[in-house]
């Protein structure tokens, strides 16, 4: 039995009209590749006939595998489930709304073979409304690139190619799917981006809007922490705590000096309250850093994981 080379993971939520068209297009592209493949559809709690359409396809094609959620958990959970069930060496993700073009998959794979671990699609000619979709996305992409240090034009494009051994190491939750390239930075992943086609939505309704922008911005700070300080949280909390503690002590020493040597009243000075608050906040932050360090060690012990990735072994 040949091993699976390619797993295509497709989250779907209320896409009954798009599923049959997408399957036919995708099957044609994958057959031309001449490699073993599987298609994993994850029904994210659809309330239309998406699941029935998927079951009809799966009955005729054993390479189509289905996962159905009891309710709508979101695209991140759907992609995570697909990753965990994928058996291919390479994983391709794309949306079920026909806006991503399956014809771009060979181009992604060709770029991946150049030595990259992730090839991200860039919807350079995006067919979405400017104010509600494209403008917030441009702002978010710029912020994410600057904060994480992974420069991409289009984090929100679902059409991406991943090496399975990289992406399977990640634990995804919340709305973290859009940050996958940035999250793999700490694993040493080699990341690149290529332009891909993008089509207007023909059937169904978009599940995204400008209201998601705030959540994206909040997640950026989490990704920054996970990438830079997951193994050394004391550096974050301890540094801030030390600064506040030092400022508080300096202010307190200053007040003590003018009280003892200049005989001035300090009881009504706002600086006294501020110095006490700085000292308490500094102690709390340093304590938080110690607790975070302990939690990190417990995390790695319980998962039997290591905070590093071995690239090669010899005679082992």
Secondary structure, DSSP 8 states (H G I E B T S, - for coil): -----EEEEEEESS-HHHHHHHHHHHHHHHHHHTS-EEEEEEE-S-SSSHHHHHHHHHHH-TTEEEEE-SS---HHHHHHHHHHH--SSEEEE--SSS-B-GGGHHHHHHHHTTT-SEEEEE-TT--S-IIIIIHHHHHHHHHHHHHHS---S-TT---EEEEHHHHTT----TTGGGGHHHHGGGGT--EEEEE--B----SS--S--GGGHHHHHHHHHHHHHHHHHTT-HHHHHHHHHHHHHHHHHHHHHHHHHHHHTS----TT-HHHHHHHHHHHHHHHHHHHHHHHHHHHHHHHHHHT--SS-----S--
